[in-house]
Structure formats: structure tokens, C-alpha cells
């Protein structure tokens, strides 16, 4: 990996090391010469080498598949400064999608299992346990990244145990924002490609909610409000109290 270090040291050193001391958390997007884009966060306590290691932990098979990119600079083209502390660089690193997710593909049993694992771990585990599960959570997240966000949410809101889990997660501010960001980013990505509104009726029927309640929220792009509204209005089934914690 030495050529990668050489190609990016000069370009990143002045910007990222200074920012990492001054700010709580910065959103950084990096782009390779073959056009692949990735986003992750840098925390105030991260050193330059921490940033390099975070970049190295990205999907190198696709991000660095072209050997001509080795030894050349990686362009930092966007930095959004915010005060939110990241749970983990590894958990937050995410490839930016350029193609629409297929709603018609639905969701498989293995994808439902991954969603259940992610939600139950983040809703019910302690912070040390969540940190120890970072690698497996990241892998599970990668496996379901192609799932349409309506099916991701339907997996949660048609399962009584997961309905309780997402309510529990909503009350854990230190992980809720990170979990919510993944959902809202996916919703925004699909809306930008006209891949949400055509499926609102079907999605509403699956969740047994009134489409007229959620449609205005979706049209206005209030993604966090949309998720919180689902938590409030999706009905619980009989006997669901056995999952209360």
C-alpha cells in the first residue's frame, strides 16, 4: 500500500490533520481517478494515519481496482462540517450509489436476517458490544445496501419484535442518528431517481397505514419525519406486548 500513501500524503495532510484537531466530526467524500466515490467521517481525535487506514478499509476491490490509480492523488472534493460525533469510521463508510434500487426485487430471507441482526444489535446491545460487532455490522450493511428503502422499512414494520427494537433504538441518541442516517440517505437517493412515490400505495398497504398520511411527508423530502411518523402510526398486532423491553 506504500504507493497509495505516497499519492495522497501531500494532498490530505494539510487539510485533514488540521480539521481533525479543530472539529468534532467532518463528513468527507473521496473520489478516485476512475470515478468511484465514497463517504465517511473523520473525528476530532483521529490522526492522519487513522484517516489513511479508514480509506484503506473501504471497498478496495472496486475502489482501487484500476492499477493506474495507485501512486496518484485521491481527490477530496467535498467536506461538510458538523458537530455530530461518529460511532465509527468503519460503520459509516459507504459507497455512493449511482443506480436505482429495484423495488420489484423485494427482499430475501437472508436480507431480512441481516436487517434483523443490525437492528437488534444496535437497539439492544451496549456500546462496547456494538463496537465489538463493527465488522459484522458493516458486512451485513454492505449485503443489504441494494435493498429498496421501502422494503428495508417494511421488514422492520411488519415484524412485531423489530417494531419494538426501532422504538428502543429511537431512544438511544448515541446510535439512533447513525442508524437513521443510513435510512434517510437511501430514501434521498431513491427519491432523486423517481424511485419512491410510485410505490407508496403498495408500501402503505404492507404496513397497514394510510398512504395519504405519509405521501405529503415523502413529497416534501422530510425523511427523518417520515421514519418517526412510521414509528408513531404503524399499528401493533395483538399479543405484541411480549416483545416490550
ChimeraX attribute file (.defattr): number of C-alpha atoms within 10 A of each C-alpha:
attribute: neighborCount
match mode: 1-to-1
recipient: residues
	/A:1	8
	/A:2	8
	/A:3	12
	/A:4	17
	/A:5	17
	/A:6	14
	/A:7	16
	/A:8	18
	/A:9	15
	/A:10	11
	/A:11	14
	/A:12	18
	/A:13	14
	/A:14	11
	/A:15	12
	/A:16	21
	/A:17	19
	/A:18	14
	/A:19	18
	/A:20	19
	/A:21	14
	/A:22	12
	/A:23	17
	/A:24	19
	/A:25	22
	/A:26	22
	/A:27	17
	/A:28	18
	/A:29	20
	/A:30	17
	/A:31	17
	/A:32	18
	/A:33	16
	/A:34	13
	/A:35	9
	/A:36	15
	/A:37	19
	/A:38	19
	/A:39	19
	/A:40	22
	/A:41	28
	/A:42	26
	/A:43	24
	/A:44	19
	/A:45	14
	/A:46	19
	/A:47	16
	/A:48	19
	/A:49	13
	/A:50	15
	/A:51	21
	/A:52	15
	/A:53	14
	/A:54	18
	/A:55	19
	/A:56	15
	/A:57	12
	/A:58	19
	/A:59	15
	/A:60	10
	/A:61	8
	/A:62	10
	/A:63	20
	/A:64	18
	/A:65	12
	/A:66	12
	/A:67	7
	/A:68	10
	/A:69	17
	/A:70	20
	/A:71	15
	/A:72	15
	/A:73	20
	/A:74	18
	/A:75	15
	/A:76	17
	/A:77	10
	/A:78	12
	/A:79	14
	/A:80	10
	/A:81	15
	/A:82	12
	/A:83	10
	/A:84	16
	/A:85	17
	/A:86	22
	/A:87	19
	/A:88	16
	/A:89	22
	/A:90	19
	/A:91	22
	/A:92	19
	/A:93	21
	/A:94	20
	/A:95	17
	/A:96	14
	/A:97	15
	/A:98	11
	/A:99	10
	/A:100	17
	/A:101	20
	/A:102	14
	/A:103	17
	/A:104	9
	/A:105	11
	/A:106	13
	/A:107	18
	/A:108	11
	/A:109	8
	/A:110	12
	/A:111	20
	/A:112	18
	/A:113	14
	/A:114	20
	/A:115	22
	/A:116	18
	/A:117	16
	/A:118	19
	/A:119	21
	/A:120	18
	/A:121	18
	/A:122	24
	/A:123	23
	/A:124	16
	/A:125	13
	/A:126	11
	/A:127	14
	/A:128	8
	/A:129	12
	/A:130	19
	/A:131	15
	/A:132	11
	/A:133	16
	/A:134	16
	/A:135	13
	/A:136	15
	/A:137	22
	/A:138	16
	/A:139	12
	/A:140	19
	/A:141	20
	/A:142	16
	/A:143	14
	/A:144	19
	/A:145	17
	/A:146	19
	/A:147	20
	/A:148	23
	/A:149	25
	/A:150	22
	/A:151	18
	/A:152	20
	/A:153	16
	/A:154	17
	/A:155	20
	/A:156	21
	/A:157	22
	/A:158	17
	/A:159	16
	/A:160	19
	/A:161	18
	/A:162	19
	/A:163	23
	/A:164	23
	/A:165	22
	/A:166	23
	/A:167	16
	/A:168	18
	/A:169	22
	/A:170	18
	/A:171	11
	/A:172	14
	/A:173	10
	/A:174	15
	/A:175	17
	/A:176	17
	/A:177	17
	/A:178	18
	/A:179	21
	/A:180	16
	/A:181	14
	/A:182	15
	/A:183	18
	/A:184	19
	/A:185	15
	/A:186	23
	/A:187	22
	/A:188	18
	/A:189	20
	/A:190	22
	/A:191	16
	/A:192	12
	/A:193	12
	/A:194	11
	/A:195	19
	/A:196	21
	/A:197	13
	/A:198	10
	/A:199	12
	/A:200	18
	/A:201	15
	/A:202	12
	/A:203	18
	/A:204	19
	/A:205	11
	/A:206	15
	/A:207	20
	/A:208	14
	/A:209	16
	/A:210	14
	/A:211	15
	/A:212	11
	/A:213	14
	/A:214	19
	/A:215	16
	/A:216	12
	/A:217	16
	/A:218	19
	/A:219	12
	/A:220	9
	/A:221	16
	/A:222	14
	/A:223	20
	/A:224	17
	/A:225	14
	/A:226	20
	/A:227	17
	/A:228	14
	/A:229	14
	/A:230	17
	/A:231	16
	/A:232	10
	/A:233	14
	/A:234	16
	/A:235	15
	/A:236	14
	/A:237	10
	/A:238	8
	/A:239	8
	/A:240	13
	/A:241	12
	/A:242	10
	/A:243	12
	/A:244	12
	/A:245	9
